[in-house]
């Protein structure tokens, strides 16, 4: 499948660029484990800097974690460097640096 955008909400089930910036902020994350421990890793969308890591979240099998009221700045956009064992939803404020 592929990552899907609906307004400022992104359904995540695969790696790759989510946004291309500049100055996008992730303000909430939901990670739902579907098989084994779920892991989501987010990075700056900057290939020249080898996608520098910003956030990694892990949740146990069949559990859901919701992180809200955050403001993590991604100067080059948001890149999913890893997702396994689950699916995620991101709330992104674009160009809000």
C-alpha positions, -999 to 999 in steps of 0.1 A, spaced: 0 0 0 11 36 2 10 65 26 -23 85 22 -29 122 29 -63 136 39 -59 173 47 -33 176 74 -37 139 84 -14 112 70 -21 75 72 13 58 73 20 21 64 52 24 44 85 42 44 93 72 23 87 109 21 55 121 37 60 159 32 86 179 14 86 210 38 100 235 43 94 237 81 67 212 86 57 203 122 44 170 135 19 178 162 4 144 170 11 107 163 -10 76 167 8 43 164 -12 11 164 5 -23 167 -10 -50 145 17 -78 146 44 -79 172 59 -47 186 51 -17 163 79 7 155 77 41 138 108 62 130 105 97 116 134 117 101 140 149 82 134 145 45 170 152 36 188 126 16 220 146 15 222 143 53 212 106 53 177 113 67 186 125 102 164 108 128 140 129 149 116 105 166 112 68 172 81 53 188 75 17 199 43 1 212 36 -35 221 15 -59 200 -22 -50 198 -16 -17 216 -20 18 205 -1 49 216 -12 84 210 12 113 214 -4 147 212 4 183 218 39 180 204 57 203 179 86 186 162 101 207 134 112 190 102 130 216 82 131 196 50 98 178 54 88 145 71 103 112 61 93 78 75 126 59 78 110 28 94 76 14 101 70 -22 112 44 -42 130 17 -16 127 3 15 111 4 52 121 -14 84 117 4 118 117 -10 152 121 12 177 103 11 215 102 28 223 69 52 252 66 47 262 102 84 266 113 
